[in-house]
């Protein structure tokens, strides 16, 4: 019987994270610190009361709390501190490269300048590259439950300085908001030279994954777990080498799978789909990227060879330079020994 890797081994495994919402790293303690700094009244009496609310019945119940708590993020320094804390935590769990999402519409609608958000995140990422040797990029996500015109407007604003962005994505409430609605916005982003990804097949049906591929031209599918219900789609994803950015703890917390033991992760992998492991919104879902590796080891028996394959796929499936990918793969070689 193959022995399973230790906690230390999995946490030290060099890895990239390709599905991480920076707003979803807002821990209750930091939420109260920023609320006090910015004079924001949170509707919770204590850190403990807020933390107790981090139990969700579905995606929408999570989003309701997620957007309400986001109100404490007001300044460039707030976004920088949020990003720094994520990077410090994830660095201890083997993070070597991150392509993080942010939701500009959720901030500009509150009167926060887009520049404050991007500059705060970018500054912290630059610090991490210098001090932690973590490479990175920023992916601007459109809120699919907001009007397409809003997405167009925020893209126009962002494209005044496109060099700050790695790509664009699509997130928020999935059901009822198919990818096809955003085909024009994604075409503009691609014309500007940006990479494209999209959430699809989390709560939405496999057909949403097909739309993301065919109508948005995405290079990666975020979540994508409902592809397991469609053998033809599985075969296509495997044949085309499209990476899925799977978030196991998130899927359990949001009830898209009943239990980690029922997660389709290994079925996707067995079908030849390129699978990566990510944390999504770790402050809300019970764990950062390394915790997700530990969770699938415990629930699904993921061994060292499989964990290594997931880590290598996260590196290969990233938008990092070829030189950076090669360097990170050598780090995985060294980890393997």
KOLDO-875982 format. One record per residue (C-alpha): residue in one letter; y, z, x. Coordinates in steps of 0.05 Angstrom, whole numbers, padded with zeros to 5 digits, always signed. Each point is the difference from the previous one (the first is absolute). Layout:
% residues N
aYZX/...
***
This chain:
% residues 337
x+00000+00000+00000/x+00068-00020+00028/x+00044+00061+00014/x+00069-00001-00030/x+00062+00003+00044/x+00035+00067+00009/x+00068+00017-00027/x+00029-00005+00070/x-00030-00069+00011/x+00026-00029-00065/x+00069+00029+00008/x+00005-00027+00071/x-00024-00070-00019/x+00060-00047+00013/x+00019-00031-00066/x+00054-00038-00037/x+00025+00018-00069/x+00018-00059-00044/x+00010+00034-00068/x+00049+00057+00005/x+00060+00012-00047/x+00050+00040+00040/x+00027+00033-00063/x-00071+00024-00012/x+00001+00042+00063/x+00051+00048-00032/x-00034+00067+00005/x+00024+00056-00047/x+00029+00039+00058/x+00044-00058+00022/x+00019-00015-00072/x+00030+00069-00006/x+00034-00004+00068/x+00034-00065-00019/x+00017+00024-00070/x+00036+00059+00031/x+00035-00044+00052/x+00023-00050-00052/x+00015+00047-00058/x-00055-00030-00044/x-00029+00045-00054/x-00076-00009-00003/x-00032+00020-00067/x-00049+00046+00037/x+00009+00072+00020/x-00038-00003+00065/x-00039-00042+00050/x-00063+00027-00031/x+00020-00021-00070/x+00016-00070+00024/x-00065-00005+00039/x-00038+00020-00063/x+00028-00061-00035/x-00036-00045+00049/x-00058-00010-00048/x-00001-00066-00038/x-00036-00031-00059/x+00016-00072+00019/x+00048-00043+00040/x+00058+00008-00049/x-00004+00077+00001/x+00005-00003+00075/x+00058-00049-00001/x+00040+00044-00048/x-00001+00058+00051/x+00007-00047+00059/x+00065-00029-00024/x+00028+00066-00024/x-00012+00034+00067/x+00030-00059+00037/x+00068+00022-00024/x+00007+00046+00060/x+00003-00060+00048/x+00074-00017+00006/x+00021-00015+00071/x-00021-00038+00062/x-00019+00066+00032/x-00045+00017-00059/x-00040-00064+00008/x-00003+00009+00075/x-00027+00071-00007/x-00050-00021-00052/x-00026-00055+00046/x-00002+00045+00061/x-00042+00052-00034/x-00050-00052-00024/x-00005-00030+00069/x-00011+00067+00034/x-00056+00018-00049/x-00034-00067+00003/x+00005-00004+00076/x-00045+00062+00003/x-00051-00040-00041/x-00004-00060+00045/x+00056-00043-00028/x+00020-00054+00050/x+00034-00052-00045/x+00030+00005-00070/x+00028-00051-00049/x+00034+00044-00050/x+00025-00016-00070/x+00065+00022-00031/x+00028-00010-00070/x+00074-00020+00004/x+00010-00008-00075/x-00017+00073-00010/x+00056+00019+00048/x+00056-00050-00013/x-00006+00015-00074/x+00019+00072+00018/x+00061-00022+00040/x-00034+00004+00068/x+00020-00057+00045/x-00056-00046+00023/x+00027+00005+00071/x-00008+00076-00001/x-00073-00007-00019/x-00018-00054+00050/x+00041+00028+00057/x-00030+00070-00010/x-00072-00026+00000/x+00013-00048+00057/x+00031+00053+00044/x-00060+00046-00008/x-00048-00057+00014/x+00038-00018+00063/x-00006+00073+00023/x-00075-00002-00013/x-00008-00063+00039/x+00035+00032+00059/x-00029+00070-00004/x-00068-00009-00033/x-00017-00073+00018/x-00009-00016-00074/x+00019-00072-00017/x+00025-00015-00070/x+00032-00044-00052/x+00033+00008-00067/x-00023-00033-00065/x+00049-00002-00058/x-00037+00009-00066/x+00024-00025-00067/x-00011+00045-00060/x-00041-00043-00047/x+00020+00040-00062/x+00073-00017+00013/x+00032-00067-00020/x-00014-00058+00047/x+00076-00009+00005/x+00003+00068+00033/x-00051-00021+00052/x+00039-00064+00013/x+00064+00040+00010/x-00030+00050+00049/x-00033-00057+00039/x+00067-00035+00006/x+00031+00063+00026/x-00056+00012+00050/x+00002-00072+00025/x+00070+00011+00028/x-00038+00033+00057/x-00072-00027-00004/x-00016+00021+00071/x-00007+00071-00024/x-00059-00018-00045/x-00072-00018+00015/x-00017-00022-00070/x+00003+00012-00075/x-00049+00031-00049/x-00009+00017-00073/x-00015+00069-00027/x+00010+00051-00056/x-00032-00002-00070/x-00051-00057+00002/x-00028-00010-00070/x+00043-00047-00041/x+00038-00026+00060/x-00042-00056+00030/x+00017-00029+00068/x+00018-00067-00030/x+00067+00029-00024/x+00023+00005+00073/x-00022-00068+00026/x+00071-00024+00009/x+00022+00062+00037/x-00059-00004+00047/x+00013-00074+00013/x+00071+00018+00022/x-00026+00054+00046/x-00051-00047+00032/x+00054-00052+00010/x+00039+00053+00038/x-00059+00010+00047/x-00024+00067-00028/x-00073+00020-00007/x-00026+00013-00070/x-00046+00053-00030/x-00009+00027-00070/x-00034+00056-00038/x-00054-00030-00045/x-00066+00022-00029/x+00015+00075+00002/x+00007+00012-00075/x+00010-00073-00016/x-00058-00049-00008/x-00031-00045+00053/x+00042-00057-00029/x+00061+00033+00029/x-00031-00006+00069/x-00009-00075-00011/x+00072-00006-00022/x+00024+00037+00062/x-00039-00049+00043/x+00015-00064-00037/x+00070+00010-00028/x+00031+00048+00051/x-00038-00025+00061/x-00012+00070+00026/x-00031+00011+00068/x-00029+00068-00019/x-00018+00033-00066/x+00020+00073-00008/x-00055+00040-00034/x-00042-00058-00027/x-00058+00045-00018/x-00013-00033-00067/x-00022-00062+00038/x-00067+00037+00002/x-00008-00019-00074/x+00003-00075+00014/x-00052-00030+00047/x+00036-00066+00005/x+00064+00034+00020/x-00037+00042+00051/x-00029-00062+00031/x+00068-00032+00003/x+00033+00060+00033/x-00056+00002+00051/x+00003-00075+00014/x+00075-00001+00007/x+00003+00064+00041/x+00052+00033-00044/x+00007+00074+00019/x+00001+00053-00054/x+00041+00063+00013/x-00044+00051-00034/x+00025+00071-00014/x-00060+00043-00018/x+00033+00067-00014/x+00054-00034-00041/x-00052-00035-00043/x-00033+00067-00017/x+00066+00036-00014/x+00023-00056-00046/x-00068-00004-00035/x-00012-00073+00017/x-00068+00025+00025/x-00031+00063-00028/x-00023+00028+00066/x-00001-00020+00073/x-00076-00006-00004/x+00011-00056-00050/x+00052-00037+00042/x-00014-00075+00011/x+00022+00004+00073/x-00069-00012+00029/x-00017-00053-00052/x+00062-00038+00021/x-00018+00007+00073/x-00072-00022-00013/x+00026-00062-00035/x+00036-00020+00064/x+00070+00017-00024/x+00048+00024+00054/x+00013+00072-00019/x+00052+00048+00028/x+00010+00074-00014/x+00070+00026-00018/x+00034+00059-00033/x+00048-00032-00050/x+00043+00061-00020/x-00032+00055+00042/x+00045+00058-00021/x-00021-00011-00072/x-00073-00020+00009/x-00028+00053+00046/x-00002-00031+00069/x+00028-00044+00054/x-00037-00059+00032/x-00048+00042+00042/x-00016+00043-00061/x-00022-00064-00037/x-00048-00017+00057/x-00028+00071-00004/x-00007-00005-00075/x-00040-00064+00000/x-00044+00027+00055/x-00017+00061-00042/x-00007-00035-00067/x-00030-00067+00021/x-00033+00014+00066/x+00046-00046+00040/x-00027+00002+00071/x+00037-00011+00065/x-00016-00075+00004/x+00027-00011-00070/x+00062+00042+00012/x+00012-00039+00063/x-00006-00066-00038/x+00051+00024-00052/x+00048+00020+00056/x-00008-00066+00036/x+00012-00037-00065/x+00063+00040-00012/x+00026-00024+00068/x-00022-00072-00009/x+00026-00001-00072/x+00069+00024+00021/x+00060-00044+00013/x+00008+00028+00071/x+00007-00048+00058/x-00063-00027+00032/x+00015+00039+00063/x+00008+00065-00039/x-00065-00012-00038/x-00037-00013+00065/x+00027+00064+00030/x-00020+00041-00060/x-00070-00031-00001/x-00007+00022+00072/x+00017+00071-00022/x-00056-00004-00051/x-00047-00025+00055/x+00018+00062+00040/x-00012+00045-00061/x-00069-00030-00008/x-00014+00013+00073/
***
